[in-house]
Amino acid sequence: MKNKGMNIHSAMNGGEMMNVTANKRDNILKAALILFAERGYDGTTVPMIADTAEVGAGTIYRYFANKETLVNVLFQECVKRFAETVRQGYPDSGSIREQFGHVFRGMVRFAKEHIHELYFIDTHSNARYLDGESRETFRHLMDFLHSYAATGKEQGIIKDLPSDALIAIVFGAFTKIYTLIRAGKLQETPELLAEIEESCWDAVRKV
């Protein structure tokens, strides 16, 4: 019985240790996200991340080999979350306009729940320090958007511009608008978002 009790106690301690480990890693990633989004990669140091996460700098190196590894892990997680948000429930058989609306509303949901991730993706997607896995993760997202744009152009509904330009027009405007909303210069309302969606659509559709 004594040994059995010790085993149960050990198992409980093991579970608690796993939770502590997961929490520390999550806290590090959350701290890094805020700093990378607001200060940029070069303006962020490991000690800054450690202070924000309330851990020792040495703790960060237990989970990530260096700052570059950390930023790549974070980038991959953010891009995957963004892609899942805009693709969930995507109306494959819908019209080009319906599909545009679905993606736009997915971007709105993502911005409301993950505003720092939105800024982080926007400012780091072409960074020199992204590794092959990060670039591949981002490519999957862009392939989805490129496919949408190509179909719209083939149907004569979307302007015959390079797909990257079309994506930049919509995503760039959207990100800037949410910067203004977060700064309190615009008040987010359903009416405002509906007008912004229509304006973004007007910017890429053929007249």
Salt bridges, closest charged atoms under 4 A:
GLU38 OE2 - HIS116 NE2 3.02
GLU38 OE2 - ARG182 NH2 3.11
ASP42 OD1 - ARG128 NH2 2.91
GLU77 OE2 - ARG25 NH2 3.52
GLU113 OE1 - HIS114 NE2 3.77
GLU117 OE2 - ARG81 NH2 2.95
GLU117 OE2 - HIS114 ND1 3.59
GLU136 OE2 - ARG139 NH2 2.59
GLU136 OE2 - HIS140 NE2 3.48
ASP143 OD2 - ARG139 NH1 2.45
ASP164 OD1 - HIS146 NE2 2.65
GLU188 OE2 - LYS112 NZ 3.29
GLU197 OE2 - ARG97 NH1 3.07
GLU197 OE2 - ARG105 NH1 3.83
GLU198 OE1 - ARG97 NH2 3.01
ASP202 OD1 - ARG205 NE 2.90
